[in-house]
Amino acid sequence: MKKPWSGRFKKNTAKVAEQYTQSISYDIRLYKHDIAGSIAHAKMLAREKIISPKDSTLIIKGLKEIQKEIENGKFKFSHELEDIHMNIESALISKIGESGAKLHTARSRNDQITLDMRLYLREELNEILKLLRNLQSVIMTIVEKHIDSIMPGYTHTQRAQPVLLSHHLLAYISMFDRDYERFKESLKRINILPLGSCALAGTSLPINRHYVAELLGFEQVSINSMDSVSDRDFIIEFLSNSSILIMHLSRIAEELVLWSTSEFSFIEISDAFTTGSSIMPQKKNPDIAELIRAKTGRIYGNLIALLTIMKALPLTYNRDMQEDKEPLFDTVDTIKMTLSVMIDMLPEVKFNTKHMAENSEGGFSTATDTAEYLVKKGLPFRKAHEVIGKLVSYCISKDKSLSGLSIKEFKKFSTLFDNDIYDYIKANDSVKNRKSYGSASIEAVKKQISIFKQLLNSIPTQKNI
């Protein structure tokens, strides 16, 4: 099959080379973005009198017909034509003749592919933003249902202080909100038109790049043509943001795994999101949550792959950059599917709040509250810390809890203790007595809920194709 560059070459491309360099097997998903960019380009060429209105009309009509053929499964793709751009252009020329050959005026595959990738990523990122808000809303529903449910809070995977389940889950809403903001901010750097940069140096033809930007909904036009065709920062930034998001998803997945064990018994994950064993009939495995953990490494790998591809490339375009697509496509697919499965799985998780509350009383979890009691009585915190440390050691030797001590025993360690100490050493008291902004008290949690609910209503409206 004749190549667009065949005028320079005397030998045909080797079949093995065609197979090795083709990208149509995966960049086929860019077809509507490629066609949208081509339609805008054809309109601009006619507007600036670079091609005739008749040619522009034929090109646009032909491109729309090709899009229908692709979507109806009637279009025949060829590996010999390498990529989505050449497949569509070749079909257009076959369909409308010489007019189709004018479409590539004042553009290159170099600026064409980065345009397609930006259009694609802009569209997909808006879907990811919606999924993120959906996940936060799902978690918020659970938060409000369990607003006063007490559980143990942990540091170093050891019981630390009593907290509210609602407060614990709001921590994830906070994480996902930062993810949302990172993705939203990155839209500014994605939404820049590269088309018109051509191969690397622009064109001598009187094109109007700002008109194309307006047609395609781009907020900016790239300033430097060499940077335009060689920039993959916007993809790397997306992969980086995705790596942070999948890390957050992995953390909540890990807690689902831990909490569902018989050792914790805090939750039961629905049968719909667990699997059994091929040999042990009693098993109920949290495989979905485990796979979320595993896919974190996959996303990290995609980021490292593209960073490595780009790390030593001289300006401007190099064929190495063809390898940017599969890491991007895989990351988009993995992130969207992981968010979707988490959105469906979390509402079906049952929380054993009674058991969680019982566990919050153990491990001397109100020791800090007891120390703060002494601080309120005038004792410096470091001295109070030492007193309570000795008190806890005494309790362990006597196999007692703090609430099981008599006031006489308390006073052995400090004369500042009085009968009101019993208002500080239960898990309920610990949560109730929290005063600081953002803490794990019910009042603080209600404020957090109010703040996050306002944020959950903010979904960006970005023009898509």
LUMFIMAR-549993 format. One record per residue (C-alpha): x, y, z. Coordinates in steps of 0.05 Angstrom, whole numbers, padded with zeros to 5 digits, always signed. Last residue first. Layout:
N
XYZ/...
# end
This chain:
465
-00327+00327+00430/-00324+00353+00501/-00333+00423+00528/-00316+00424+00602/-00368+00434+00656/-00333+00422+00722/-00370+00385+00778/-00380+00425+00842/-00437+00394+00883/-00390+00350+00921/-00353+00412+00947/-00414+00438+00984/-00424+00369+01015/-00352+00369+01036/-00358+00431+01079/-00423+00408+01113/-00396+00339+01127/-00333+00369+01158/-00375+00412+01203/-00416+00352+01224/-00351+00315+01239/-00328+00371+01284/-00393+00367+01324/-00389+00291+01328/-00318+00294+01354/-00261+00265+01314/-00222+00330+01303/-00223+00379+01246/-00224+00440+01291/-00202+00421+01362/-00250+00408+01419/-00252+00333+01430/-00291+00318+01494/-00346+00277+01461/-00298+00229+01427/-00260+00214+01492/-00324+00211+01531/-00353+00157+01485/-00288+00118+01490/-00291+00119+01566/-00235+00151+01606/-00254+00224+01610/-00317+00231+01651/-00289+00180+01701/-00235+00231+01718/-00290+00274+01749/-00279+00236+01814/-00213+00271+01826/-00142+00262+01801/-00095+00320+01817/-00065+00279+01875/-00026+00241+01822/-00002+00169+01816/-00030+00140+01880/-00090+00185+01868/-00114+00141+01811/-00113+00080+01857/-00156+00115+01908/-00203+00137+01853/-00214+00064+01838/-00189+00034+01774/-00234-00005+01727/-00242+00053+01678/-00167+00053+01666/-00169-00022+01651/-00142-00075+01698/-00097-00135+01692/-00059-00115+01754/+00009-00111+01720/-00023-00080+01658/-00059-00028+01700/+00005-00009+01736/+00041+00000+01669/-00017+00044+01646/-00010+00087+01709/+00065+00093+01698/+00053+00118+01628/-00002+00163+01654/+00046+00197+01702/+00100+00205+01648/+00051+00237+01599/+00026+00284+01654/+00098+00305+01667/+00109+00319+01592/+00041+00354+01589/+00055+00403+01645/+00006+00393+01704/-00046+00448+01714/-00111+00410+01724/-00127+00417+01650/-00060+00383+01637/-00082+00327+01684/-00144+00314+01641/-00099+00318+01579/-00061+00258+01607/-00126+00220+01616/-00147+00238+01545/-00080+00211+01521/-00092+00146+01558/-00162+00138+01527/-00141+00081+01481/-00116+00039+01540/-00112-00020+01491/-00187-00034+01494/-00247+00012+01494/-00247+00021+01418/-00253-00054+01410/-00323-00053+01440/-00344+00003+01393/-00319-00035+01332/-00356-00097+01355/-00421-00059+01361/-00409-00023+01295/-00403-00088+01255/-00404-00051+01189/-00437-00082+01127/-00405-00066+01060/-00456-00064+01004/-00452+00011+00994/-00375+00004+00986/-00375-00045+00928/-00411-00006+00873/-00370+00058+00879/-00307+00017+00890/-00320-00021+00825/-00331+00043+00786/-00269+00077+00814/-00227+00017+00796/-00258+00012+00726/-00245+00086+00712/-00174+00083+00739/-00157+00020+00700/-00184+00044+00634/-00150+00112+00639/-00085+00080+00661/-00086+00029+00604/-00100+00083+00553/-00043+00126+00579/+00008+00070+00585/-00013+00046+00514/-00009+00115+00483/+00059+00142+00503/+00098+00089+00464/+00088+00129+00400/+00134+00179+00433/+00195+00136+00417/+00183+00157+00345/+00216+00223+00360/+00185+00292+00356/+00227+00352+00375/+00273+00362+00409/+00322+00313+00440/+00293+00254+00479/+00331+00237+00543/+00277+00227+00597/+00217+00219+00552/+00213+00143+00548/+00235+00135+00621/+00181+00183+00646/+00132+00144+00602/+00150+00077+00632/+00154+00104+00703/+00083+00129+00699/+00057+00065+00668/+00092+00024+00722/+00059+00065+00778/-00008+00049+00746/+00007-00026+00745/+00033-00024+00816/-00033+00005+00840/-00069-00050+00802/-00048-00098+00857/-00083-00060+00913/-00147-00056+00873/-00139-00130+00860/-00139-00143+00935/-00203-00104+00943/-00237-00146+00890/-00208-00211+00919/-00237-00201+00989/-00239-00277+01000/-00295-00317+01030/-00268-00386+01049/-00309-00441+01081/-00306-00490+01022/-00230-00493+01021/-00206-00524+00955/-00226-00478+00898/-00233-00420+00946/-00289-00369+00945/-00297-00300+00917/-00317-00231+00942/-00353-00171+00914/-00423-00198+00903/-00417-00238+00968/-00419-00170+01002/-00361-00149+01046/-00370-00160+01120/-00340-00109+01167/-00305-00099+01233/-00287-00172+01244/-00215-00152+01262/-00181-00220+01272/-00237-00253+01231/-00212-00213+01172/-00260-00164+01138/-00227-00104+01171/-00159-00121+01142/-00183-00129+01070/-00228-00068+01073/-00170-00030+01103/-00127-00051+01045/-00179-00027+00996/-00181+00041+01030/-00106+00046+01022/-00107+00020+00950/-00157+00074+00930/-00110+00126+00959/-00052+00097+00921/-00096+00094+00858/-00107+00169+00865/-00033+00185+00875/-00015+00143+00814/-00071+00175+00774/-00042+00244+00789/+00025+00221+00764/-00005+00189+00702/-00044+00253+00687/+00020+00294+00697/+00058+00248+00650/+00003+00257+00598/+00004+00333+00603/+00080+00332+00603/+00080+00298+00535/+00107+00358+00498/+00146+00344+00434/+00097+00371+00382/+00078+00433+00421/+00148+00447+00448/+00174+00457+00378/+00114+00500+00358/+00121+00547+00417/+00061+00586+00443/+00007+00532+00447/-00063+00559+00437/-00107+00567+00499/-00178+00554+00523/-00190+00497+00475/-00263+00485+00457/-00252+00451+00390/-00282+00506+00347/-00250+00561+00388/-00182+00528+00385/-00190+00522+00309/-00204+00596+00305/-00144+00611+00348/-00100+00571+00301/-00116+00613+00240/-00074+00590+00182/-00038+00636+00133/+00009+00585+00101/+00083+00591+00116/+00077+00536+00168/+00098+00519+00239/+00167+00496+00258/+00160+00426+00288/+00121+00379+00242/+00059+00424+00240/+00052+00473+00298/-00018+00486+00270/-00051+00439+00319/-00023+00444+00390/-00087+00471+00423/-00082+00476+00499/-00134+00443+00544/-00087+00392+00575/-00050+00444+00616/-00112+00475+00645/-00144+00407+00654/-00087+00391+00702/-00120+00435+00755/-00182+00391+00753/-00140+00328+00760/-00103+00356+00820/-00167+00383+00851/-00202+00316+00846/-00143+00280+00876/-00144+00330+00934/-00218+00315+00942/-00204+00241+00941/-00158+00248+01000/-00208+00289+01039/-00264+00240+01024/-00216+00187+01049/-00207+00223+01115/-00283+00229+01118/-00284+00153+01126/-00246+00156+01191/-00288+00213+01217/-00352+00175+01202/-00324+00113+01237/-00314+00159+01297/-00250+00157+01335/-00223+00124+01398/-00148+00131+01406/-00086+00089+01389/-00098+00016+01375/-00037-00011+01339/-00030-00014+01263/+00029+00034+01270/-00023+00086+01289/-00095+00065+01296/-00164+00093+01312/-00212+00047+01348/-00285+00053+01329/-00345+00093+01351/-00408+00100+01309/-00437+00171+01316/-00441+00191+01243/-00453+00120+01218/-00508+00133+01168/-00481+00202+01152/-00412+00173+01137/-00441+00117+01094/-00477+00167+01050/-00414+00209+01048/-00375+00149+01022/-00423+00142+00963/-00419+00217+00951/-00343+00214+00950/-00346+00158+00900/-00393+00198+00855/-00348+00259+00859/-00290+00215+00836/-00332+00184+00781/-00350+00253+00755/-00277+00274+00755/-00259+00210+00718/-00310+00225+00664/-00282+00295+00656/-00213+00264+00651/-00236+00219+00595/-00258+00278+00551/-00197+00320+00564/-00153+00259+00554/-00182+00244+00486/-00180+00316+00461/-00108+00322+00486/-00088+00257+00455/-00119+00275+00388/-00083+00343+00388/-00017+00309+00406/-00028+00262+00347/-00043+00317+00297/+00016+00360+00317/+00065+00306+00298/+00022+00276+00243/+00034+00341+00208/-00009+00401+00192/-00012+00458+00142/-00047+00419+00086/-00066+00349+00109/-00137+00359+00086/-00118+00373+00014/-00112+00299-00005/-00186+00290+00010/-00203+00340-00045/-00165+00296-00094/-00214+00238-00088/-00276+00238-00045/-00280+00166-00018/-00211+00139-00033/-00181+00204-00007/-00222+00198+00056/-00204+00125+00066/-00130+00142+00062/-00139+00200+00111/-00175+00156+00160/-00124+00100+00159/-00067+00150+00158/-00090+00185+00221/-00110+00122+00259/-00042+00091+00252/+00004+00045+00213/-00025+00047+00142/+00002-00023+00132/-00036-00045+00194/-00101-00032+00156/-00169-00016+00184/-00232-00036+00147/-00293+00007+00166/-00359-00029+00171/-00364-00036+00247/-00422+00013+00253/-00381+00062+00293/-00325+00060+00242/-00373+00068+00184/-00408+00126+00219/-00341+00160+00230/-00323+00150+00157/-00388+00183+00136/-00372+00243+00181/-00303+00248+00150/-00331+00247+00079/-00381+00302+00094/-00326+00344+00126/-00279+00334+00067/-00332+00348+00015/-00353+00412+00050/-00280+00435+00057/-00267+00420-00017/-00328+00461-00037/-00309+00518+00010/-00242+00521-00028/-00175+00509+00006/-00127+00559+00035/-00182+00611+00035/-00174+00627+00110/-00245+00603+00124/-00234+00542+00079/-00171+00520+00117/-00206+00534+00184/-00265+00490+00167/-00219+00435+00145/-00179+00439+00210/-00243+00436+00252/-00265+00374+00213/-00196+00343+00221/-00195+00354+00296/-00263+00322+00303/-00242+00264+00259/-00179+00251+00301/-00219+00256+00365/-00272+00208+00337/-00218+00158+00316/-00176+00160+00379/-00197+00090+00401/-00162+00062+00340/-00098+00082+00374/-00092+00010+00400/-00086-00037+00341/-00073+00023+00296/-00004+00032+00327/+00038+00000+00274/+00114+00003+00281/+00130-00070+00292/+00080-00097+00242/+00102-00049+00189/+00175-00066+00204/+00160-00140+00197/+00127-00127+00131/+00187-00089+00105/+00171-00018+00081/+00173-00014+00005/+00238+00006-00029/+00255+00068-00070/+00235+00121-00018/+00227+00196-00024/+00161+00198-00062/+00132+00144-00017/+00122+00192+00042/+00046+00185+00045/+00055+00109+00038/+00027+00069-00019/+00000+00000+00000/
# end
